[in-house]
Amino acid sequence: MSRKCSICKRRSLNANSRSHSNIATKKRQYINLQTKKIDGKKTKICVSCIKK
């Protein structure tokens, strides 16, 4: 399974990490995924979908 919500299909974002001298290095901002059992199957769901 990829790092993607199985309900809303949200994925991680690309961002820059900035050092003190303002040099940019790429980083990933992952969403908050949790594993839940739905109909007997384990699925990865983001927390915003769990709250809905």
VEXLOTI-453731 format. One record per residue (C-alpha): chain; x, y negated, z negated; residue number from 1. Coordinates in Angstrom, 1 decimal, padded with zeros to 4 digits. Layout:
<pts>
+------+--------+--------+--------+--------+
! senu !     px !     py !     pz ! drengu !
+------+--------+--------+--------+--------+
!    A !      X !      Y !      Z !    NUM !
...
+------+--------+--------+--------+--------+
</pts>
This chain:
<pts>
+------+--------+--------+--------+--------+
! senu !     px !     py !     pz ! drengu !
+------+--------+--------+--------+--------+
!    A !  000.0 !  000.0 !  000.0 !      1 !
!    A !  001.1 ! -003.5 !  000.8 !      2 !
!    A !  001.0 ! -006.4 ! -001.6 !      3 !
!    A ! -002.4 ! -007.5 ! -000.4 !      4 !
!    A ! -005.8 ! -007.6 ! -002.1 !      5 !
!    A ! -008.1 ! -005.0 ! -000.7 !      6 !
!    A ! -011.2 ! -007.1 ! -001.1 !      7 !
!    A ! -010.4 ! -010.6 !  000.0 !      8 !
!    A ! -007.2 ! -009.8 !  002.0 !      9 !
!    A ! -005.1 ! -012.4 !  000.2 !     10 !
!    A ! -001.3 ! -012.0 !  000.6 !     11 !
!    A !  001.8 ! -013.5 ! -000.8 !     12 !
!    A !  003.1 ! -017.0 !  000.2 !     13 !
!    A !  006.5 ! -018.2 !  001.5 !     14 !
!    A !  008.1 ! -020.9 ! -000.6 !     15 !
!    A !  011.4 ! -022.6 ! -001.2 !     16 !
!    A !  013.4 ! -022.3 ! -004.3 !     17 !
!    A !  015.3 ! -025.6 ! -004.8 !     18 !
!    A !  018.7 ! -025.8 ! -006.5 !     19 !
!    A !  020.0 ! -028.8 ! -008.4 !     20 !
!    A !  021.7 ! -030.0 ! -005.1 !     21 !
!    A !  018.4 ! -029.6 ! -003.3 !     22 !
!    A !  019.5 ! -026.6 ! -001.2 !     23 !
!    A !  016.5 ! -024.5 ! -000.2 !     24 !
!    A !  016.5 ! -020.7 ! -000.4 !     25 !
!    A !  013.4 ! -018.8 !  000.7 !     26 !
!    A !  011.4 ! -016.9 ! -001.9 !     27 !
!    A !  008.0 ! -015.1 ! -002.0 !     28 !
!    A !  005.2 ! -016.1 ! -004.3 !     29 !
!    A !  003.2 ! -013.0 ! -005.0 !     30 !
!    A ! -000.5 ! -013.0 ! -006.0 !     31 !
!    A ! -001.5 ! -011.4 ! -009.3 !     32 !
!    A ! -002.5 ! -007.8 ! -008.2 !     33 !
!    A ! -004.0 ! -005.3 ! -010.6 !     34 !
!    A ! -004.9 ! -001.7 ! -009.9 !     35 !
!    A ! -008.5 ! -000.8 ! -010.5 !     36 !
!    A ! -010.5 !  002.4 ! -009.9 !     37 !
!    A ! -013.5 !  001.7 ! -007.6 !     38 !
!    A ! -015.6 !  004.7 ! -006.7 !     39 !
!    A ! -012.9 !  007.1 ! -008.0 !     40 !
!    A ! -010.1 !  005.5 ! -005.8 !     41 !
!    A ! -007.2 !  003.4 ! -007.0 !     42 !
!    A ! -007.2 !  000.0 ! -005.2 !     43 !
!    A ! -005.2 ! -003.1 ! -005.6 !     44 !
!    A ! -007.3 ! -006.1 ! -006.4 !     45 !
!    A ! -006.3 ! -009.7 ! -007.2 !     46 !
!    A ! -007.4 ! -011.2 ! -010.5 !     47 !
!    A ! -009.6 ! -013.8 ! -008.8 !     48 !
!    A ! -011.7 ! -011.0 ! -007.2 !     49 !
!    A ! -011.9 ! -009.2 ! -010.6 !     50 !
!    A ! -013.3 ! -012.4 ! -012.2 !     51 !
!    A ! -015.9 ! -012.8 ! -009.5 !     52 !
+------+--------+--------+--------+--------+
</pts>
